[in-house]
Every structure is written in C-alpha cells, then in structure tokens.
Amino acid sequence: MLAFGIIVAGVAFGSAVGDGIVASKAVEAIARQPEARPNIMTFLFLGVGVLEAFPIIALGMAFYMLYGLANLPSLMTKMLGH
C-alpha cells in the first residue's frame, strides 16, 4: 500500500513539473519567434503527449503491484476477518 502511494505521488508530481517546464519553454520560444508558432505548438503537443504516457504506464504498474503482486482483495478479506 505504501509503495502504491509513493508511486502515485511521484508520478503526479513529476508529470506536473514536466508539463510546466514544457509549456514555459514553448511560450518562451513563441515570444522569441512568433512566426514559428505552428511548429512550436506541434512539438509542444508531441512533448506533452509523450510526457503524459509515462504517468499512465506508471499507474498501470502501480495497480499491477497492488492487485497482482500484493493481491489486495485477499488481503482486505483477511484484514476484515471474513
């Protein structure tokens, strides 16, 4: 349970920081070269898309740890005494 919480918190924090950095660099690039806006926006969306793939993969692995390795349903029935 602790590992699941750490993974989810780390993924959320890392993804938010990464999205912020990518967006701020795109705004800086557009401010320097407004005529390159379409190309910059294309790479912004590609970068954010790739960046958002990692949290989805990490959450999938976290749920695998929770349900596959730790076998959460049987743990919950043991803890509840049923």
NUZALO-71815 format. One record per atom (N, C-alpha, C): residue in one letter; residue number from 1; x, y, z; atom name. Coordinates in Angstrom, 3 decimals, decimal comma, always signed. Layout:
% NUZALO-71815
@zase:a&pafi:NUM&px:X&py:Y&pz:Z&gunu:CA $
...
This chain:
% NUZALO-71815
@zase:m&pafi:1&px:+0,834&py:-1,192&pz:+0,000&gunu:N $
@zase:m&pafi:1&px:+0,000&py:+0,000&pz:+0,000&gunu:CA $
@zase:m&pafi:1&px:+0,879&py:+1,255&pz:+0,000&gunu:C $
@zase:l&pafi:2&px:+1,952&py:+1,201&pz:+0,769&gunu:N $
@zase:l&pafi:2&px:+2,860&py:+2,344&pz:+0,827&gunu:CA $
@zase:l&pafi:2&px:+3,537&py:+2,569&pz:-0,520&gunu:C $
@zase:a&pafi:3&px:+3,966&py:+1,496&pz:-1,161&gunu:N $
@zase:a&pafi:3&px:+4,610&py:+1,617&pz:-2,472&gunu:CA $
@zase:a&pafi:3&px:+3,640&py:+2,202&pz:-3,495&gunu:C $
@zase:f&pafi:4&px:+2,386&py:+1,793&pz:-3,433&gunu:N $
@zase:f&pafi:4&px:+1,375&py:+2,330&pz:-4,349&gunu:CA $
@zase:f&pafi:4&px:+1,239&py:+3,839&pz:-4,165&gunu:C $
@zase:g&pafi:5&px:+1,150&py:+4,281&pz:-2,924&gunu:N $
@zase:g&pafi:5&px:+1,031&py:+5,711&pz:-2,650&gunu:CA $
@zase:g&pafi:5&px:+2,244&py:+6,495&pz:-3,102&gunu:C $
@zase:i&pafi:6&px:+3,432&py:+5,931&pz:-2,896&gunu:N $
@zase:i&pafi:6&px:+4,657&py:+6,617&pz:-3,321&gunu:CA $
@zase:i&pafi:6&px:+4,722&py:+6,720&pz:-4,839&gunu:C $
@zase:i&pafi:7&px:+4,352&py:+5,664&pz:-5,530&gunu:N $
@zase:i&pafi:7&px:+4,371&py:+5,694&pz:-6,995&gunu:CA $
@zase:i&pafi:7&px:+3,387&py:+6,723&pz:-7,526&gunu:C $
@zase:v&pafi:8&px:+2,175&py:+6,736&pz:-7,016&gunu:N $
@zase:v&pafi:8&px:+1,164&py:+7,673&pz:-7,497&gunu:CA $
@zase:v&pafi:8&px:+1,582&py:+9,118&pz:-7,211&gunu:C $
@zase:a&pafi:9&px:+2,112&py:+9,378&pz:-6,028&gunu:N $
@zase:a&pafi:9&px:+2,549&py:+10,733&pz:-5,697&gunu:CA $
@zase:a&pafi:9&px:+3,725&py:+11,163&pz:-6,565&gunu:C $
@zase:g&pafi:10&px:+4,675&py:+10,285&pz:-6,770&gunu:N $
@zase:g&pafi:10&px:+5,830&py:+10,624&pz:-7,601&gunu:CA $
@zase:g&pafi:10&px:+5,450&py:+10,883&pz:-9,040&gunu:C $
@zase:v&pafi:11&px:+4,562&py:+10,058&pz:-9,562&gunu:N $
@zase:v&pafi:11&px:+4,112&py:+10,233&pz:-10,945&gunu:CA $
@zase:v&pafi:11&px:+3,349&py:+11,548&pz:-11,109&gunu:C $
@zase:a&pafi:12&px:+2,482&py:+11,860&pz:-10,171&gunu:N $
@zase:a&pafi:12&px:+1,704&py:+13,099&pz:-10,259&gunu:CA $
@zase:a&pafi:12&px:+2,620&py:+14,321&pz:-10,180&gunu:C $
@zase:f&pafi:13&px:+3,560&py:+14,303&pz:-9,253&gunu:N $
@zase:f&pafi:13&px:+4,470&py:+15,428&pz:-9,089&gunu:CA $
@zase:f&pafi:13&px:+5,381&py:+15,581&pz:-10,309&gunu:C $
@zase:g&pafi:14&px:+5,958&py:+14,484&pz:-10,770&gunu:N $
@zase:g&pafi:14&px:+6,855&py:+14,540&pz:-11,921&gunu:CA $
@zase:g&pafi:14&px:+6,158&py:+14,977&pz:-13,188&gunu:C $
@zase:s&pafi:15&px:+4,962&py:+14,493&pz:-13,390&gunu:N $
@zase:s&pafi:15&px:+4,207&py:+14,874&pz:-14,579&gunu:CA $
@zase:s&pafi:15&px:+3,831&py:+16,352&pz:-14,556&gunu:C $
@zase:a&pafi:16&px:+3,435&py:+16,849&pz:-13,403&gunu:N $
@zase:a&pafi:16&px:+3,063&py:+18,262&pz:-13,298&gunu:CA $
@zase:a&pafi:16&px:+4,271&py:+19,168&pz:-13,542&gunu:C $
@zase:v&pafi:17&px:+5,397&py:+18,817&pz:-12,975&gunu:N $
@zase:v&pafi:17&px:+6,610&py:+19,612&pz:-13,180&gunu:CA $
@zase:v&pafi:17&px:+7,029&py:+19,575&pz:-14,652&gunu:C $
@zase:g&pafi:18&px:+7,003&py:+18,395&pz:-15,239&gunu:N $
@zase:g&pafi:18&px:+7,380&py:+18,257&pz:-16,642&gunu:CA $
@zase:g&pafi:18&px:+6,469&py:+19,029&pz:-17,575&gunu:C $
@zase:d&pafi:19&px:+5,167&py:+18,962&pz:-17,343&gunu:N $
@zase:d&pafi:19&px:+4,222&py:+19,727&pz:-18,163&gunu:CA $
@zase:d&pafi:19&px:+4,485&py:+21,220&pz:-18,044&gunu:C $
@zase:g&pafi:20&px:+4,761&py:+21,681&pz:-16,844&gunu:N $
@zase:g&pafi:20&px:+5,045&py:+23,103&pz:-16,636&gunu:CA $
@zase:g&pafi:20&px:+6,289&py:+23,550&pz:-17,360&gunu:C $
@zase:i&pafi:21&px:+7,330&py:+22,741&pz:-17,316&gunu:N $
@zase:i&pafi:21&px:+8,576&py:+23,098&pz:-17,998&gunu:CA $
@zase:i&pafi:21&px:+8,381&py:+23,133&pz:-19,508&gunu:C $
@zase:v&pafi:22&px:+7,713&py:+22,128&pz:-20,051&gunu:N $
@zase:v&pafi:22&px:+7,478&py:+22,082&pz:-21,496&gunu:CA $
@zase:v&pafi:22&px:+6,655&py:+23,284&pz:-21,948&gunu:C $
@zase:a&pafi:23&px:+5,598&py:+23,604&pz:-21,213&gunu:N $
@zase:a&pafi:23&px:+4,743&py:+24,734&pz:-21,595&gunu:CA $
@zase:a&pafi:23&px:+5,494&py:+26,059&pz:-21,476&gunu:C $
@zase:s&pafi:24&px:+6,283&py:+26,234&pz:-20,432&gunu:N $
@zase:s&pafi:24&px:+7,004&py:+27,504&pz:-20,274&gunu:CA $
@zase:s&pafi:24&px:+8,045&py:+27,685&pz:-21,369&gunu:C $
@zase:k&pafi:25&px:+8,714&py:+26,613&pz:-21,750&gunu:N $
@zase:k&pafi:25&px:+9,701&py:+26,712&pz:-22,834&gunu:CA $
@zase:k&pafi:25&px:+9,019&py:+27,003&pz:-24,168&gunu:C $
@zase:a&pafi:26&px:+7,831&py:+26,457&pz:-24,372&gunu:N $
@zase:a&pafi:26&px:+7,097&py:+26,742&pz:-25,610&gunu:CA $
@zase:a&pafi:26&px:+6,683&py:+28,210&pz:-25,664&gunu:C $
@zase:v&pafi:27&px:+6,227&py:+28,753&pz:-24,537&gunu:N $
@zase:v&pafi:27&px:+5,842&py:+30,168&pz:-24,506&gunu:CA $
@zase:v&pafi:27&px:+7,060&py:+31,053&pz:-24,764&gunu:C $
@zase:e&pafi:28&px:+8,205&py:+30,704&pz:-24,177&gunu:N $
@zase:e&pafi:28&px:+9,427&py:+31,476&pz:-24,421&gunu:CA $
@zase:e&pafi:28&px:+9,824&py:+31,434&pz:-25,893&gunu:C $
@zase:a&pafi:29&px:+9,716&py:+30,243&pz:-26,504&gunu:N $
@zase:a&pafi:29&px:+10,079&py:+30,110&pz:-27,908&gunu:CA $
@zase:a&pafi:29&px:+9,143&py:+30,908&pz:-28,805&gunu:C $
@zase:i&pafi:30&px:+7,855&py:+30,911&pz:-28,493&gunu:N $
@zase:i&pafi:30&px:+6,891&py:+31,681&pz:-29,284&gunu:CA $
@zase:i&pafi:30&px:+7,149&py:+33,174&pz:-29,112&gunu:C $
@zase:a&pafi:31&px:+7,542&py:+33,596&pz:-27,916&gunu:N $
@zase:a&pafi:31&px:+7,844&py:+35,019&pz:-27,690&gunu:CA $
@zase:a&pafi:31&px:+9,064&py:+35,450&pz:-28,506&gunu:C $
@zase:r&pafi:32&px:+10,042&py:+34,558&pz:-28,651&gunu:N $
@zase:r&pafi:32&px:+11,239&py:+34,895&pz:-29,429&gunu:CA $
@zase:r&pafi:32&px:+10,966&py:+34,874&pz:-30,927&gunu:C $
@zase:q&pafi:33&px:+10,183&py:+33,898&pz:-31,396&gunu:N $
@zase:q&pafi:33&px:+9,903&py:+33,755&pz:-32,825&gunu:CA $
@zase:q&pafi:33&px:+8,415&py:+33,499&pz:-33,043&gunu:C $
@zase:p&pafi:34&px:+7,613&py:+34,552&pz:-33,080&gunu:N $
@zase:p&pafi:34&px:+6,166&py:+34,360&pz:-33,240&gunu:CA $
@zase:p&pafi:34&px:+5,784&py:+33,671&pz:-34,555&gunu:C $
@zase:e&pafi:35&px:+6,602&py:+33,836&pz:-35,584&gunu:N $
@zase:e&pafi:35&px:+6,260&py:+33,219&pz:-36,871&gunu:CA $
@zase:e&pafi:35&px:+6,423&py:+31,700&pz:-36,843&gunu:C $
@zase:a&pafi:36&px:+7,121&py:+31,162&pz:-35,860&gunu:N $
@zase:a&pafi:36&px:+7,317&py:+29,715&pz:-35,754&gunu:CA $
@zase:a&pafi:36&px:+6,271&py:+29,065&pz:-34,849&gunu:C $
@zase:r&pafi:37&px:+5,219&py:+29,788&pz:-34,522&gunu:N $
@zase:r&pafi:37&px:+4,203&py:+29,288&pz:-33,592&gunu:CA $
@zase:r&pafi:37&px:+3,598&py:+27,943&pz:-33,985&gunu:C $
@zase:p&pafi:38&px:+3,217&py:+27,734&pz:-35,251&gunu:N $
@zase:p&pafi:38&px:+2,618&py:+26,423&pz:-35,590&gunu:CA $
@zase:p&pafi:38&px:+3,570&py:+25,247&pz:-35,323&gunu:C $
@zase:n&pafi:39&px:+4,845&py:+25,411&pz:-35,687&gunu:N $
@zase:n&pafi:39&px:+5,807&py:+24,323&pz:-35,440&gunu:CA $
@zase:n&pafi:39&px:+6,027&py:+24,114&pz:-33,950&gunu:C $
@zase:i&pafi:40&px:+6,119&py:+25,197&pz:-33,208&gunu:N $
@zase:i&pafi:40&px:+6,343&py:+25,091&pz:-31,765&gunu:CA $
@zase:i&pafi:40&px:+5,153&py:+24,409&pz:-31,091&gunu:C $
@zase:m&pafi:41&px:+3,942&py:+24,774&pz:-31,504&gunu:N $
@zase:m&pafi:41&px:+2,758&py:+24,161&pz:-30,910&gunu:CA $
@zase:m&pafi:41&px:+2,687&py:+22,668&pz:-31,228&gunu:C $
@zase:t&pafi:42&px:+3,109&py:+22,290&pz:-32,438&gunu:N $
@zase:t&pafi:42&px:+3,129&py:+20,868&pz:-32,790&gunu:CA $
@zase:t&pafi:42&px:+4,058&py:+20,109&pz:-31,860&gunu:C $
@zase:f&pafi:43&px:+5,255&py:+20,645&pz:-31,670&gunu:N $
@zase:f&pafi:43&px:+6,209&py:+19,968&pz:-30,786&gunu:CA $
@zase:f&pafi:43&px:+5,786&py:+20,057&pz:-29,323&gunu:C $
@zase:l&pafi:44&px:+5,067&py:+21,109&pz:-28,949&gunu:N $
@zase:l&pafi:44&px:+4,540&py:+21,200&pz:-27,584&gunu:CA $
@zase:l&pafi:44&px:+3,573&py:+20,054&pz:-27,322&gunu:C $
@zase:f&pafi:45&px:+2,636&py:+19,838&pz:-28,243&gunu:N $
@zase:f&pafi:45&px:+1,656&py:+18,775&pz:-28,043&gunu:CA $
@zase:f&pafi:45&px:+2,299&py:+17,389&pz:-28,115&gunu:C $
@zase:l&pafi:46&px:+3,296&py:+17,225&pz:-28,969&gunu:N $
@zase:l&pafi:46&px:+4,019&py:+15,953&pz:-29,006&gunu:CA $
@zase:l&pafi:46&px:+4,763&py:+15,716&pz:-27,698&gunu:C $
@zase:g&pafi:47&px:+5,417&py:+16,754&pz:-27,199&gunu:N $
@zase:g&pafi:47&px:+6,160&py:+16,627&pz:-25,943&gunu:CA $
@zase:g&pafi:47&px:+5,262&py:+16,329&pz:-24,768&gunu:C $
@zase:v&pafi:48&px:+4,142&py:+17,022&pz:-24,686&gunu:N $
@zase:v&pafi:48&px:+3,211&py:+16,779&pz:-23,582&gunu:CA $
@zase:v&pafi:48&px:+2,583&py:+15,390&pz:-23,711&gunu:C $
@zase:g&pafi:49&px:+2,320&py:+14,971&pz:-24,931&gunu:N $
@zase:g&pafi:49&px:+1,757&py:+13,637&pz:-25,134&gunu:CA $
@zase:g&pafi:49&px:+2,705&py:+12,544&pz:-24,691&gunu:C $
@zase:v&pafi:50&px:+3,974&py:+12,675&pz:-25,038&gunu:N $
@zase:v&pafi:50&px:+4,968&py:+11,694&pz:-24,605&gunu:CA $
@zase:v&pafi:50&px:+5,134&py:+11,759&pz:-23,096&gunu:C $
@zase:l&pafi:51&px:+5,129&py:+12,971&pz:-22,565&gunu:N $
@zase:l&pafi:51&px:+5,297&py:+13,150&pz:-21,126&gunu:CA $
@zase:l&pafi:51&px:+4,133&py:+12,545&pz:-20,350&gunu:C $
@zase:e&pafi:52&px:+2,943&py:+12,598&pz:-20,899&gunu:N $
@zase:e&pafi:52&px:+1,773&py:+12,043&pz:-20,217&gunu:CA $
@zase:e&pafi:52&px:+1,675&py:+10,525&pz:-20,364&gunu:C $
@zase:a&pafi:53&px:+2,455&py:+9,938&pz:-21,263&gunu:N $
@zase:a&pafi:53&px:+2,445&py:+8,482&pz:-21,399&gunu:CA $
@zase:a&pafi:53&px:+3,099&py:+7,821&pz:-20,193&gunu:C $
@zase:f&pafi:54&px:+4,115&py:+8,450&pz:-19,637&gunu:N $
@zase:f&pafi:54&px:+4,819&py:+7,850&pz:-18,503&gunu:CA $
@zase:f&pafi:54&px:+3,937&py:+7,716&pz:-17,261&gunu:C $
@zase:p&pafi:55&px:+3,133&py:+8,712&pz:-16,889&gunu:N $
@zase:p&pafi:55&px:+2,260&py:+8,506&pz:-15,732&gunu:CA $
@zase:p&pafi:55&px:+1,238&py:+7,395&pz:-15,945&gunu:C $
@zase:i&pafi:56&px:+0,750&py:+7,255&pz:-17,157&gunu:N $
@zase:i&pafi:56&px:-0,227&py:+6,198&pz:-17,424&gunu:CA $
@zase:i&pafi:56&px:+0,437&py:+4,832&pz:-17,265&gunu:C $
@zase:i&pafi:57&px:+1,661&py:+4,691&pz:-17,778&gunu:N $
@zase:i&pafi:57&px:+2,390&py:+3,435&pz:-17,623&gunu:CA $
@zase:i&pafi:57&px:+2,681&py:+3,174&pz:-16,150&gunu:C $
@zase:a&pafi:58&px:+3,114&py:+4,208&pz:-15,428&gunu:N $
@zase:a&pafi:58&px:+3,445&py:+4,038&pz:-14,010&gunu:CA $
@zase:a&pafi:58&px:+2,208&py:+3,673&pz:-13,188&gunu:C $
@zase:l&pafi:59&px:+1,068&py:+4,277&pz:-13,496&gunu:N $
@zase:l&pafi:59&px:-0,153&py:+3,922&pz:-12,781&gunu:CA $
@zase:l&pafi:59&px:-0,571&py:+2,488&pz:-13,079&gunu:C $
@zase:g&pafi:60&px:-0,394&py:+2,065&pz:-14,321&gunu:N $
@zase:g&pafi:60&px:-0,677&py:+0,670&pz:-14,658&gunu:CA $
@zase:g&pafi:60&px:+0,206&py:-0,278&pz:-13,877&gunu:C $
@zase:m&pafi:61&px:+1,481&py:+0,060&pz:-13,763&gunu:N $
@zase:m&pafi:61&px:+2,393&py:-0,779&pz:-12,987&gunu:CA $
@zase:m&pafi:61&px:+2,057&py:-0,740&pz:-11,495&gunu:C $
@zase:a&pafi:62&px:+1,626&py:+0,414&pz:-11,001&gunu:N $
@zase:a&pafi:62&px:+1,255&py:+0,518&pz:-9,590&gunu:CA $
@zase:a&pafi:62&px:+0,028&py:-0,347&pz:-9,291&gunu:C $
@zase:f&pafi:63&px:-0,966&py:-0,304&pz:-10,180&gunu:N $
@zase:f&pafi:63&px:-2,142&py:-1,156&pz:-9,972&gunu:CA $
@zase:f&pafi:63&px:-1,787&py:-2,635&pz:-10,102&gunu:C $
@zase:y&pafi:64&px:-0,829&py:-2,949&pz:-10,977&gunu:N $
@zase:y&pafi:64&px:-0,362&py:-4,339&pz:-11,061&gunu:CA $
@zase:y&pafi:64&px:+0,265&py:-4,759&pz:-9,737&gunu:C $
@zase:m&pafi:65&px:+1,078&py:-3,877&pz:-9,151&gunu:N $
@zase:m&pafi:65&px:+1,675&py:-4,188&pz:-7,854&gunu:CA $
@zase:m&pafi:65&px:+0,602&py:-4,388&pz:-6,796&gunu:C $
@zase:l&pafi:66&px:-0,410&py:-3,541&pz:-6,837&gunu:N $
@zase:l&pafi:66&px:-1,452&py:-3,573&pz:-5,822&gunu:CA $
@zase:l&pafi:66&px:-2,312&py:-4,832&pz:-5,936&gunu:C $
@zase:y&pafi:67&px:-2,724&py:-5,156&pz:-7,156&gunu:N $
@zase:y&pafi:67&px:-3,646&py:-6,282&pz:-7,336&gunu:CA $
@zase:y&pafi:67&px:-2,938&py:-7,581&pz:-7,707&gunu:C $
@zase:g&pafi:68&px:-1,851&py:-7,509&pz:-8,453&gunu:N $
@zase:g&pafi:68&px:-1,178&py:-8,716&pz:-8,897&gunu:CA $
@zase:g&pafi:68&px:-0,188&py:-9,249&pz:-7,882&gunu:C $
@zase:l&pafi:69&px:+0,712&py:-8,403&pz:-7,434&gunu:N $
@zase:l&pafi:69&px:+1,755&py:-8,859&pz:-6,525&gunu:CA $
@zase:l&pafi:69&px:+1,276&py:-8,906&pz:-5,078&gunu:C $
@zase:a&pafi:70&px:+0,591&py:-7,858&pz:-4,637&gunu:N $
@zase:a&pafi:70&px:+0,145&py:-7,812&pz:-3,243&gunu:CA $
@zase:a&pafi:70&px:-1,175&py:-8,539&pz:-3,039&gunu:C $
@zase:n&pafi:71&px:-1,915&py:-8,806&pz:-4,122&gunu:N $
@zase:n&pafi:71&px:-3,204&py:-9,495&pz:-4,062&gunu:CA $
@zase:n&pafi:71&px:-4,135&py:-8,808&pz:-3,060&gunu:C $
@zase:l&pafi:72&px:-4,445&py:-7,557&pz:-3,353&gunu:N $
@zase:l&pafi:72&px:-5,228&py:-6,708&pz:-2,461&gunu:CA $
@zase:l&pafi:72&px:-6,574&py:-7,304&pz:-2,045&gunu:C $
@zase:p&pafi:73&px:-7,358&py:-7,898&pz:-2,944&gunu:N $
@zase:p&pafi:73&px:-8,658&py:-8,418&pz:-2,487&gunu:CA $
@zase:p&pafi:73&px:-8,540&py:-9,450&pz:-1,366&gunu:C $
@zase:s&pafi:74&px:-7,565&py:-10,364&pz:-1,461&gunu:N $
@zase:s&pafi:74&px:-7,430&py:-11,362&pz:-0,392&gunu:CA $
@zase:s&pafi:74&px:-6,881&py:-10,728&pz:+0,886&gunu:C $
@zase:l&pafi:75&px:-6,015&py:-9,718&pz:+0,739&gunu:N $
@zase:l&pafi:75&px:-5,523&py:-9,022&pz:+1,922&gunu:CA $
@zase:l&pafi:75&px:-6,652&py:-8,305&pz:+2,654&gunu:C $
@zase:m&pafi:76&px:-7,549&py:-7,699&pz:+1,895&gunu:N $
@zase:m&pafi:76&px:-8,665&py:-6,976&pz:+2,510&gunu:CA $
@zase:m&pafi:76&px:-9,600&py:-7,935&pz:+3,231&gunu:C $
@zase:t&pafi:77&px:-9,856&py:-9,102&pz:+2,639&gunu:N $
@zase:t&pafi:77&px:-10,740&py:-10,059&pz:+3,341&gunu:CA $
@zase:t&pafi:77&px:-10,075&py:-10,593&pz:+4,612&gunu:C $
@zase:k&pafi:78&px:-8,764&py:-10,781&pz:+4,595&gunu:N $
@zase:k&pafi:78&px:-8,057&py:-11,235&pz:+5,791&gunu:CA $
@zase:k&pafi:78&px:-8,079&py:-10,164&pz:+6,880&gunu:C $
@zase:m&pafi:79&px:-7,911&py:-8,898&pz:+6,455&gunu:N $
@zase:m&pafi:79&px:-7,884&py:-7,815&pz:+7,440&gunu:CA $
@zase:m&pafi:79&px:-9,261&py:-7,583&pz:+8,025&gunu:C $
@zase:l&pafi:80&px:-10,298&py:-7,770&pz:+7,231&gunu:N $
@zase:l&pafi:80&px:-11,654&py:-7,544&pz:+7,716&gunu:CA $
@zase:l&pafi:80&px:-12,199&py:-8,749&pz:+8,486&gunu:C $
@zase:g&pafi:81&px:-11,508&py:-9,874&pz:+8,382&gunu:N $
@zase:g&pafi:81&px:-11,896&py:-11,056&pz:+9,158&gunu:CA $
@zase:g&pafi:81&px:-13,010&py:-11,874&pz:+8,553&gunu:C $
@zase:h&pafi:82&px:-13,231&py:-11,763&pz:+7,266&gunu:N $
@zase:h&pafi:82&px:-14,301&py:-12,545&pz:+6,633&gunu:CA $
@zase:h&pafi:82&px:-13,787&py:-13,847&pz:+6,141&gunu:C $
